[in-house]
Amino acid sequence: MRKVVSLIICILLVLSVCGIAFAADDSGINPSPNPNYAESEIFTGPTPYSAGSITYAYAAISRGNGYLLCKADTDANALCDKLGAYMVLQKWNGSSWTTYKTGSDYGKNCAGYNARLSFSVGSGTYRLVAYHRSYNGSSIFNQITRTTTSITV
């Protein structure tokens, strides 16, 4: 019994001295577990001292027949002059993400807006970067960026 305990202690000592490292995938692609849908969500919580602050931001892309539906839902803690998202659909070129298509969708005088854009696409791997924005007049008051996982068409 004493030898077994000594052996276990020796093994633990050897393992504690040896560094074990796990490398992340550096390809830049973060695939969605669902091949037809990819998303990113954040709840920032209320900020009572800054009316018009974004409290919730959600971005998603879903696959259609030859197109991707891009969604960006945004909530604020008060009515905003303009609320919604500027969306950038990016395509993986084999070594980095590049801008493929862009667009925006905003609501006026609202505290919540569900932006939707549809982009025609060819085969490839895509992700959505959504810039959720609230406006005071014509100036951006608050912005939160959400990037979805990738989806392959």
C-alpha positions, -999 to +999 in steps of 0.1 A: +000+000+000+028+023+009+044+018-025+012+026-044+008+059-025+044+067-032+039+060-069+008+082-071+026+110-053+055+107-078+032+107-108+014+138-094+047+156-089+059+148-124+026+160-139+027+192-118+062+200-132+053+192-168+034+221-184+003+211-204-011+236-228-042+236-249-041+257-280-072+274-293-082+270-329-066+300-346-084+297-379-107+325-369-138+304-376-162+298-347-188+275-361-223+274-348-234+240-334-266+243-356-257+244-393-288+265-401-285+292-374-259+312-355-264+338-328-249+361-302-267+377-272-260+401-244-282+416-216-264+447-203-289+454-175-307+487-168-288+519-166-312+543-149-290+574-151-286+573-189-319+574-207-316+557-241-289+533-230-290+499-247-301+472-222-303+442-246-286+433-278-292+401-298-278+392-332-285+361-353-283+347-389-303+319-403-299+302-436-325+303-464-324+291-500-296+313-514-298+340-488-291+347-451-316+364-429-298+387-405-315+397-372-305+423-347-329+429-318-322+459-296-339+472-264-331+505-246-342+518-212-362+547-226-376+560-259-348+568-284-350+591-314-337+562-335-329+526-324-317+496-344-286+482-360-260+486-387-252+451-399-220+438-415-222+404-431-187+390-432-173+361-453-143+339-444-117+341-472-095+313-459-074+334-436-095+363-423-130+378-422-138+403-449-169+425-454-193+409-478-224+431-475-237+458-452-270+474-444-290+490-416-325+489-402-338+514-376-370+523-359-379+558-348-392+570-313-390+535-298-374+517-269-372+484-287-366+474-323-362+442-342-340+449-372-341+425-402-321+423-434-319+396-460-287+392-481-282+370-512-251+348-507-231+322-526-214+292-510-190+300-481-187+306-444-204+338-430-209+356-397-228+387-387-214+417-369-243+439-356-237+474-343-267+480-321-272+517-318-294+542-300-295+578-313-302+611-296-311+633-326-287+624-354-258+614-330-251+579-318-258+579-280-249+543-272-235+514-292-230+477-285-214+453-309-224+416-312-207+391-335-224+358-342-208+324-345-202+313-382-226+296-405-217+277-437-238+279-469 
